[in-house]
Amino acid sequence: MSKELKVTLIKSPIGYDFTQRATVKALGLKKMNSSVIKEDTKEIRGMIKKINHLLSIEEIDKEQ
């Protein structure tokens, strides 16, 4: 059983560094309160760690 992460943008990236805004865009988050489901990988965890002050994260167990 693998895990997925539900990532929700809860704070606007306006006023933050360009790299943080680019990370929000790279995760596929466009508007406030938008959510995406991502596989739980080291790369995604690193992106989330960089902008965790803007996000809400929920772990989801994926049924195979």
RABEL-V266935 format. One record per helix or strand of 3 or more residues. SS is the DSSP state (H for helix, E for strand). FROM is the first residue (numbers start at 1). LEN is the number of residues. If there is no record, write none. Layout:
# RABEL-V266935
SS:FROM:LEN ; SS:FROM:LEN
This chain:
# RABEL-V266935
E:2:8 ; H:18:9 ; E:35:5 ; H:42:9 ; H:52:3 ; E:55:8
